[in-house]
Amino acid sequence: MSNWVRAHTNIALIKYWGKKDEDLIIPMNNSLSLTLDAFYTDTRVTFDDALTADELYLDDMLQDFTALKKVKTVLDLVREKAGIRSKAKVESYNHVPTAAGLASSASGLAALAGAASLAAGLELSSVELSRLARRGSGSASRSIYGGFAEWQKGSSDETSFAVPVDDADWDIGMLFIVVSDKKKDVSSREGMSRTVRTSPFYQGWLDSLDEDLNAMKQAIKKQDIDKVGVIAEQNALKMHATTLGAKPPFTYWSPDSLKAMDSVRALREQGYSVYFTMDAGPNVKLICRQSQLEEIRTHLLSDFTGSQLIAARPGPALHVVTGPE
Ligand code: PMV
């Protein structure tokens, strides 16, 4: 049997921003995402008595200690659960278009949770896999599922995990505008921590979330692309507003992010149902009808190059594959 596991990335429509417990990665708020087909990670884990330390190969290149940190957290949890003492070799291939500069921690850590537990002979439920992936990277908890998933914050390691919300078998898609492939200055971990500790806007963000989450779930149920888009765009703008109030202040936006937002607004004026969201980096992700992805992409070619524009559709849950691609 193959030991390769594939997980797809996800983009939050209601953002996770802030941790209640930084070690266990318990979030301050529930978040809701869409898993996408375009970006994914294939991973295999081999526990081997002959190894003296864990090894991580990313796209065939041996990674240093920093990259291994989150991976080791997940491996240690699996070893503890399965009673395994040997070190592991982790081989991972990231299917994120070259230089796309899109964080792959969600698909990467979800694929690792699946591959490590499979190699250890553990038969974990989706909830257990989600909890395990969460310990590597919060957003990875949602990449266990296809379609829409909600990470329920819970209040402990046992109660903080994602659940499926709905399949995404309707006319919804995303278009990525890649404006930078540079590594971000402020990691999501540091950005959240600083914002929670120092931004006077953070409480306002938290106070507005129940309303956003409920409205988003309604909109998804009704398959209402405009409602989904409006709520997601407002939610993202609120999240990014908290960073400007932090000490020291920071922003993930670049001039090109603003240019992308302007292009989206212009398309909306032309009658398209198109909205944007952004994460802990300058790239902009558009939410639109799947059936209009190509049309919208063509319009955007007057402002951006073809390689900056990547269309994505709803993607599947974590699954075993015969081999890496
Ligand atoms: O899981 P992390 O540590 O990469 O944090 C992700 C945070 C955001 O992308 C900004 C929001 C989200 O919910 O994915």
Residues whose N, C-alpha, C, O or C-beta is under 5 A from the ligand:
A	BS01	PMV	A12 I14 K15 Y16 S31 S105 S137 G138 S139 A140 S188 R189 D279 A280
